Amino acid sequence: MVVALTYREKFDTAGPVDALCASDYPRYMGPVTNLDIDVVLDRELTTKDEYRALTAGVAVMDRSDVGRLLLTGEDALDLLNRLSTNELATVEVGEGAATVLTTNKGRIVDLLYVHRLQDRLVIFTSPGNQQRVAEWIDFYTFVEDVAVEDVTSNTAMLSITGLGSTAFLDVLTKGQVTSLATFGRLGDQVATVPAEIYRSDFLGVPSFDIVIGDEHGRPLFASLANKGAVPVRLNMVEAVRVQRGIPAFGKELTEDYNPHEANLVHRVSFSKGCYIGQEVITRLQTYEKVSKYLVGLRSDGEMSAPGSFLTHDGRRIGIITSAAHLPHSGANVGLGYVRKSFVANGETVNDEAGNEIRIKVLV
């Protein structure tokens, strides 16, 4: 999608978030799309402008590659509750929750956003993973009254994020967004376009996903930008995601790791009934057998690429899974898994090139 836009409005905000502040790494961790947005930006819009919009202003991005599934049938909620880690049985109509699909060995298949409507469940999967999730649900459907429909290609999804996003959307929805809780849904019009608005907070600040018909994606994007939302590019979204310690599918969220290791234990219920992978996940909790954790990484110099090992005294103690550059400070930040004994704020390790890397605890 190519939209020629001019950044006309300057916004008065606080300074950029300091990467070493605890608030940079909130407990909220949701799926972050592997964005593919091709937007022609005005020359006066710098990477620092984009960063400030994402953290303290209002940013708009196209997240249409996030998977969107509809689950219908009388047994839909019960089945998904038996397949994933979080307690869904108590979710009321109009509410939602994040939950993890795991294998029978307790490894991560995907982190899902589940929204309960009157006659269906709306499920957001990680980008490009909707078919696997649909097949996973179908595999475990026997006599249950459940049907899965993939509507990803028929719809578009634009996201508004930043500290100013609630006020921005309030203007467009006559004040209805303010009262929307995380995972809540609002059916309304945005710039005269019929839309469903879901609050996800996927970047750790107020964030809203707007689902519309596919034909409305491009014009609505342009309209939101013209009203003051700042179009942002992949590298800036990735930088904020990594800085905030939010795991992404295919990087931190893979079958190499379990919810404990990925710091997703707050998306796990230890009081609900059985689900796929429960025995392993519960055993890890009970006997404290988790051997590694996801941590934040920071270097004031260079940082090796994702996939590179982390070492201490010449021994491999972890791996880098994501890396990004912060435009306001010039620092390089990353995410990675390290052995439990090295999970401490300020702990110093090295990457494969010998660069000094400091560890930031994410929980």
Protein Blocks (a to p, Z undefined) as FASTA:
>chain_A
ZZddddfbccdddddddfkbmklmcfbdcddddddddddddfklcfklmmmmmmmmccdd
dfklpccdddedjklmmmmmmmmmbdfklpcghiacddddddfkopafbdcdddddfkbc
cddddehilmmmmmmmmmmpckbccddddfklmpccdddedjklmmmmmmmnnoplmmpc
ghiacdddeehiacddddeklnopacddddddfklmmmmmmmmmmnopacddfklmmmmm
mmnopacehilmcckbcfklnopmmmccfkbccdehklmmmmmmmnopafbdcdddddfb
dcddehiacdeehiafbdcfbdcddfknopacddddddfklgcghiacddfkopacdddd
fZZ
